[in-house]
Amino acid sequence: MTTQPLIYFSSHSGSCHRFVEKLQLPATRIPIGHLPENAILATQPYVLLLPTYGGGSSHGAVPKEVVHFLNIPTNRALIRGVIAAGNTNFGEAYALAGSIIAQKCAIPFLYRFELLGTERDVQSVKQGLKTFWESAHTKEPING
């Protein structure tokens, strides 16, 4: 399977999935559940979009499925940026999953949005991704 330049995880609530649908960009979803037979191998550079878990705690902020996905060397090598959803009620832990991944993978934390995101968030992410892939920094244009 060829993956897209936007890879995302969304839980059963579907909040991140709905946000990605609003972007109207090609995207690949990391399956719920971290069974080896569900593993996705990234086939091109990508930006990761994910929710923050943990209810304000750093422990468990990154969904287990995403941890397993990034533990695959190819997937970790091809990540170029991260976007995270969160809840501002959790203060400094707002969108913490993005900060954790940016630090561990030495990539830019491109954007964070609250819960389902607003129309402004959708437009900002859509334009931001276009600019990001077109920039001299990456030299790898988005498909589509």
PAZAPA-4460 file (N, C-alpha, C; in steps of 0.05 Angstrom, whole numbers, plus 32768, in hexadecimal, padded with zeros to 4 digits):
% residues 144
    n_x    n_y    n_z   ca_x   ca_y   ca_z    c_x    c_y    c_z   seq   type   mol
   8011   7FE8   8000   8000   8000   8000   8012   8019   8000     1      M     A
   800C   802C   7FEF   801A   8045   7FEE   800D   8058   8002     2      T     A
   801D   8063   8014   8012   8076   8028   8011   8092   801C     3      T     A
   8002   80A3   8029   8000   80BF   8021   8012   80D1   8031     4      Q     A
   8016   80EA   8028   8027   80FD   8037   801B   8107   8051     5      P     A
   8003   80FF   8057   7FF7   8104   8071   7FEE   80EA   807D     6      L     A
   7FFA   80E2   8093   7FF2   80CA   80A1   7FE7   80D2   80BC     7      I     A
   7FD0   80C6   80C3   7FC3   80CF   80DC   7FB9   80B7   80EC     8      Y     A
   7FB5   80BD   8106   7FA7   80A9   8117   7F8F   80B7   8122     9      F     A
   7F79   80A8   8123   7F60   80B2   8130   7F54   809B   813F    10      S     A
   7F4C   80A1   8158   7F40   808C   8169   7F23   8087   8160    11      S     A
   7F15   8077   8170   7EF9   8071   816A   7EE7   808A   8169    12      H     A
   7EEF   809F   8177   7EDF   80B8   8177   7EDF   80C4   815B    13      S     A
   7EF4   80C0   814C   7EF5   80C9   8130   7EFB   80E7   812D    14      G     A
   7F02   80F5   8142   7F07   8112   8141   7F1D   8119   812C    15      S     A
   7F34   810B   812E   7F49   8111   811B   7F41   8109   80FE    16      C     A
   7F32   80F3   80FC   7F29   80EA   80E2   7F18   80FF   80D5    17      H     A
   7F05   810B   80E4   7EF4   8120   80D9   7F04   8138   80D1    18      R     A
   7F19   813F   80E1   7F2A   8155   80DB   7F38   8150   80C0    19      F     A
   7F43   8138   80BD   7F52   8131   80A5   7F3F   8132   808D    20      V     A
   7F27   8128   8090   7F13   8129   807A   7F0F   8146   8071    21      E     A
   7F0D   8159   8084   7F09   8175   807D   7F21   8180   806D    22      K     A
   7F38   8175   8071   7F50   817F   8062   7F4E   8179   8045    23      L     A
   7F40   8163   803E   7F3D   815A   8022   7F58   8156   8015    24      Q     A
   7F6A   8149   8024   7F84   8142   801A   7F88   8124   801B    25      L     A
   7F98   8119   800A   7F9D   80FC   800C   7FAA   80F6   8027    26      P     A
   7FA0   80E1   8034   7FAA   80DA   804F   7FA7   80BC   8053    27      A     A
   7FB9   80B1   8064   7FB9   8095   806B   7FB4   8094   8089    28      T     A
   7FA2   8083   8091   7F9A   8080   80AE   7FA9   8068   80BA    29      R     A
   7FB5   806D   80D2   7FC0   8058   80E2   7FA9   8049   80EF    30      I     A
   7FA7   802F   80EB   7F90   8020   80F6   7F8F   8021   8115    31      P     A
   7F77   801F   811F   7F73   801D   813C   7F7B   8001   8144    32      I     A
   7F89   7FFE   815A   7F94   7FE4   8162   7FB0   7FE1   8156    33      G     A
   7FC2   7FD7   8166   7FDE   7FD5   815C   7FE7   7FB9   8157    34      H     A
   7FD7   7FAB   8148   7FDE   7F8F   8140   7FF2   7F91   8129    35      L     A
   8007   7F7F   812A   801B   7F80   8115   8010   7F7E   80F9    36      P     A
   7FFA   7F6F   80F5   7FEF   7F6C   80DB   7FE2   7F86   80D1    37      E     A
   7FDD   7F99   80E3   7FD1   7FB3   80DB   7FE7   7FC8   80D6    38      N     A
   8000   7FC0   80D9   8015   7FD4   80D7   8016   7FE1   80BB    39      A     A
   801A   7FFB   80BB   801E   800B   80A3   803B   8011   80A0    40      I     A
   8045   800F   8088   8060   8018   8082   805F   8030   8070    41      L     A
   8069   8046   8079   8069   805F   8069   807A   805A   8050    42      A     A
   8070   8064   803A   807F   8061   8020   808A   807B   8016    43      T     A
   8085   8091   8024   808F   80AB   801C   8090   80BD   8034    44      Q     A
   809E   80D4   8033   809E   80E6   8049   8081   80EF   8050    45      P     A
   807C   80F4   8069   8061   80FA   8072   8061   810C   808A    46      Y     A
   804A   8119   808F   8044   8127   80A7   8030   8116   80B6    47      V     A
   8034   8114   80D0   8023   8104   80E2   800F   8116   80F0    48      L     A
   7FF6   810F   80F1   7FE1   811D   80FF   7FD5   810A   8113    49      L     A
   7FD2   8112   812D   7FC8   8100   8141   7FBB   810F   8158    50      L     A
   7FAB   8101   8168   7F9F   810D   8180   7FB2   810A   8197    51      P     A
   7FAD   8118   81AC   7FBC   8115   81C5   7FAA   8106   81D9    52      T     A
   7FB6   80F2   81E5   7FA8   80E2   81FA   7FB3   80EA   8215    53      Y     A
   7FA8   80DE   822A   7FB4   80E0   8244   7FA7   80F3   8258    54      G     A
   7F93   8102   824F   7F84   8113   8261   7F96   8127   8270    55      G     A
   7FAA   8131   8263   7FBB   8146   826F   7FD5   813B   8279    56      G     A
   7FD9   8121   8279   7FF2   8115   8282   8004   810F   826A    57      S     A
   801E   8111   826E   8030   810A   8258   8031   80EC   8253    58      S     A
   802B   80DC   8268   802A   80BF   8265   8012   80B7   8254    59      H     A
   8017   80AB   823E   8002   80A2   822D   7FF7   80B7   821A    60      G     A
   8005   80CE   8218   7FFC   80E3   8206   7FFB   80DB   81E9    61      A     A
   800F   80CB   81E1   8010   80C1   81C5   8002   80A7   81C4    62      V     A
   7FEE   80A4   81B2   7FDF   808B   81B0   7FF2   8074   81AA    63      P     A
   7FEC   805C   81B6   7FFD   8045   81B2   8001   803D   8195    64      K     A
   7FEC   8040   8186   7FEE   8039   8169   8003   804A   815B    65      E     A
   8005   8064   8163   8019   8076   8157   8035   806E   8161    66      V     A
   8037   8067   817A   8051   805E   8185   805B   8046   8175    67      V     A
   8049   8033   8171   8051   801B   8161   8058   8022   8144    68      H     A
   8048   8034   8138   804E   803D   811D   8069   8049   811B    69      F     A
   8070   805B   812E   808A   8069   812D   80A1   8057   8136    70      L     A
   809C   8041   8142   80B1   802E   814A   80BB   801E   8132    71      N     A
   80AD   8020   811B   80B6   8013   8102   80CA   8027   80F6    72      I     A
   80E3   801E   80F2   80F9   8030   80E9   80F2   8040   80D0    73      P     A
   80E6   8034   80BC   80DF   8042   80A3   80CC   8059   80A9    74      T     A
   80B8   8054   80BA   80A4   8068   80C0   80B1   8080   80CF    75      N     A
   80C3   8079   80E1   80D1   808E   80F0   80E3   809F   80DE    76      R     A
   80F0   8091   80CB   8102   809F   80B8   80F4   80B2   80A5    77      A     A
   80DB   80AD   809F   80CD   80BD   808B   80BB   80D3   8096    78      L     A
   80B8   80D4   80B1   80A8   80E9   80BC   80B6   8104   80B9    79      I     A
   80A6   8119   80B1   80B1   8133   80AC   80A6   8149   80BE    80      R     A
   808F   8144   80CA   8082   8157   80DB   806A   814B   80EA    81      G     A
   805F   8159   80FE   8049   814F   810D   8035   8165   8112    82      V     A
   801B   815D   8113   8005   816E   8119   7FF5   815F   812F    83      I     A
   7FED   816D   8144   7FDF   815F   815A   7FC5   816D   8162    84      A     A
   7FB2   815D   8169   7F99   8167   8175   7F9B   8164   8193    85      A     A
   7F8D   8175   81A1   7F8D   8173   81BE   7F75   8182   81CA    86      G     A
   7F76   8186   81E4   7F61   8193   81F3   7F6E   81A9   8204    87      N     A
   7F67   81C2   8200   7F74   81D7   8210   7F6D   81D5   822D    88      T     A
   7F59   81C6   8235   7F53   81C2   8252   7F6B   81B5   8260    89      N     A
   7F7D   81A8   8251   7F93   819A   825E   7FAC   81AC   8260    90      F     A
   7FA9   81C6   825C   7FBE   81D9   8260   7FD7   81D3   8250    91      G     A
   7FED   81D0   825E   8007   81CC   8251   8008   81B1   8242    92      E     A
   7FF6   819F   8248   7FF5   8185   823A   7FE5   8187   8220    93      A     A
   7FDB   819F   8219   7FCC   81A3   8200   7FDD   819A   81E8    94      Y     A
   7FD2   8186   81D9   7FE0   817C   81C1   7FFC   8171   81C7    95      A     A
   7FFF   8167   81DF   801A   815D   81E8   8025   8148   81D6    96      L     A
   8014   8137   81CA   801E   8122   81B9   8030   812D   81A3    97      A     A
   8028   8144   8198   8038   8151   8183   8053   8159   818D    98      G     A
   8055   8164   81A4   806E   816D   81B0   8081   8155   81B5    99      S     A
   8075   813F   81BF   8085   8127   81C5   8090   811C   81AB   100      I     A
   8080   8119   8196   8089   810D   817D   809E   8120   8170   101      I     A
   8099   813A   8170   80AC   814D   8164   80C7   814A   8171   102      A     A
   80C7   8148   818C   80E0   8146   819A   80EE   812B   8194   103      Q     A
   80E0   8115   8196   80EC   80FB   8193   80F5   80F6   8177   104      K     A
   80E7   8101   8163   80EE   80FC   8147   80FE   8113   813A   105      C     A
   8103   8128   814A   8112   8140   8140   8105   814B   8127   106      A     A
   80EB   8150   8128   80DC   815B   8112   80CC   8174   811C   107      I     A
   80C2   8184   8109   80B3   819C   8112   8096   8194   811B   108      P     A
   808D   81A2   8130   8072   81A0   8139   8063   81B6   812A   109      F     A
   8055   81AE   8115   804A   81C1   8102   8031   81D0   810B   110      L     A
   801F   81C3   811A   8006   81CF   8121   7FF9   81BF   8137   111      Y     A
   7FE9   81CD   8147   7FD8   81BF   815A   7FBC   81CC   8159   112      R     A
   7FA8   81BC   815E   7F8D   81C6   815D   7F7D   81B8   8173   113      F     A
   7F67   81C5   817B   7F57   81BB   8191   7F40   81AA   8187   114      E     A
   7F3D   8193   8194   7F27   8180   818F   7F23   817B   8171   115      L     A
   7F0C   8184   8167   7F06   817E   814A   7F13   8192   8137   116      L     A
   7F1D   81A8   8142   7F29   81BD   8131   7F13   81CE   8126   117      G     A
   7F1A   81E7   8120   7F08   81FA   8113   7F0D   81FB   80F5   118      T     A
   7EFC   8209   80E7   7F00   820D   80CA   7F1B   821B   80C6   119      E     A
   7F21   822E   80D8   7F3B   823C   80D6   7F52   8228   80D9   120      R     A
   7F50   8215   80EC   7F64   8201   80EF   7F68   81F1   80D5   121      D     A
   7F51   81E9   80CA   7F52   81D9   80B1   7F61   81E8   809B   122      V     A
   7F5A   8201   8097   7F67   8211   8082   7F84   8216   8089   123      Q     A
   7F8B   821B   80A2   7FA7   821F   80AA   7FB8   8206   80A5   124      S     A
   7FAD   81EF   80AC   7FBC   81D6   80A8   7FBE   81D0   808A   125      V     A
   7FA9   81D3   807C   7FAA   81CE   805F   7FBF   81E0   8051   126      K     A
   7FBE   81F9   8057   7FD2   820C   804B   7FEE   8206   8056   127      Q     A
   7FEF   8201   8070   8009   81FB   807C   8017   81E3   8070   128      G     A
   8007   81CE   806B   8013   81B5   805F   801C   81BB   8043   129      L     A
   800C   81CB   8034   8015   81D2   8019   802F   81E1   8019   130      K     A
   8031   81F4   802A   804A   8204   802D   8061   81F3   8037   131      T     A
   805B   81E2   804A   8070   81D0   8055   807C   81BF   8040   132      F     A
   806B   81B2   8030   8076   819F   801B   8083   81AE   8004   133      W     A
   807B   81C7   7FFF   8087   81D7   7FEA   80A1   81E4   7FF2   134      E     A
   80A5   81E5   800C   80BD   81F4   8016   80D7   81E6   800E   135      S     A
   80EC   81F5   800D   8106   81EA   8008   8110   81D8   801E   136      A     A
   8103   81DB   8036   810B   81CB   804D   8107   81AD   8047   137      H     A
   80F1   81A6   803A   80EC   8189   8036   80F3   817F   801B   138      T     A
   80EE   818F   8006   80F4   8187   7FEB   80E4   816E   7FE2   139      K     A
   80CF   8168   7FF0   80BE   8151   7FE9   80A1   815A   7FE7   140      E     A
   8097   8160   7FCF   807C   816A   7FCC   8067   8156   7FD3   141      P     A
   8051   8161   7FDD   803A   8150   7FE3   802D   8146   7FC9   142      I     A
   8023   812E   7FCA   8015   8123   7FB3   7FF8   812B   7FB4   143      N     A
   7FED   8138   7FA0   7FD1   813E   7FA0   7FCA   8159   7FA4   144      G     A
***
